[in-house]
C-alpha cells in the first residue's frame, strides 16, 4: 500500500510538470508527418528471451486521447517450485492514455485494466495436479512514446494498482495448496505492476 501511494503521488506531481511541457510543445508543434499518426503497433523486442511475447495496438480517438489493446503470452519456467509446475499464461490489457502533446510523440498518463489466466500442471511426490490461476488488475501508469517521421517508435511505461487473484487446483490437499502458495509468492510477475518497453511502427 505504501508503494501504491508513493506511485500515485509521483504520477500526480509529474502530471503537473509534464502538462506544462505538453502545452508549450503543442503551441510550437511542427507540421511533421508524425503529428498526423493515429495508429501504432508495437512488440517487446527482448521479452521472447524470457519466454514472454507481447503485442499491442494503440488508436488515437482524438489528438490527446488514445486507447491501447495489448495481448500477452507467457511460457512460465518450471524453476519456481519443487513440484516442477509446467504452466503458461495469457493476458489482455485495455489501457486509456492521455497524450499531453496531442500526438503519438508524447508523454502520457493512463489507466489500465488487465485480465490474466495461467493454466498448468505439477507433480508433487506421488500427487499430480492441475492448476488454474486468474488475475484481475486495475491501476494507473505513465510513460513516453518517442515517434520518428519514418514511423519507427519506442515506448516506455510503468504503472501500478490493485490486483485480485483466484485459483483452483484439482485435486487439492494441504501440500498442493502450500506448493501453489510458493509458486505465487516466487513468481514476481503475478502482481498489479504494469510495465512496457516496446518498439514498433506508427502510421
Secondary structure as GFF3:
##gff-version 3
##sequence-region A 1 203
A	DSSP	alpha_helix	2	27	.	.	.	ID=ss1
A	DSSP	three_ten_helix	33	36	.	.	.	ID=ss2
A	DSSP	beta_strand	39	43	.	.	.	ID=ss3
A	DSSP	three_ten_helix	47	50	.	.	.	ID=ss4
A	DSSP	beta_strand	52	62	.	.	.	ID=ss5
A	DSSP	beta_strand	65	76	.	.	.	ID=ss6
A	DSSP	three_ten_helix	78	80	.	.	.	ID=ss7
A	DSSP	beta_strand	86	99	.	.	.	ID=ss8
A	DSSP	beta_strand	106	124	.	.	.	ID=ss9
A	DSSP	beta_strand	127	147	.	.	.	ID=ss10
A	DSSP	beta_strand	152	170	.	.	.	ID=ss11
A	DSSP	alpha_helix	174	186	.	.	.	ID=ss12
A	DSSP	beta_strand	194	202	.	.	.	ID=ss13
###
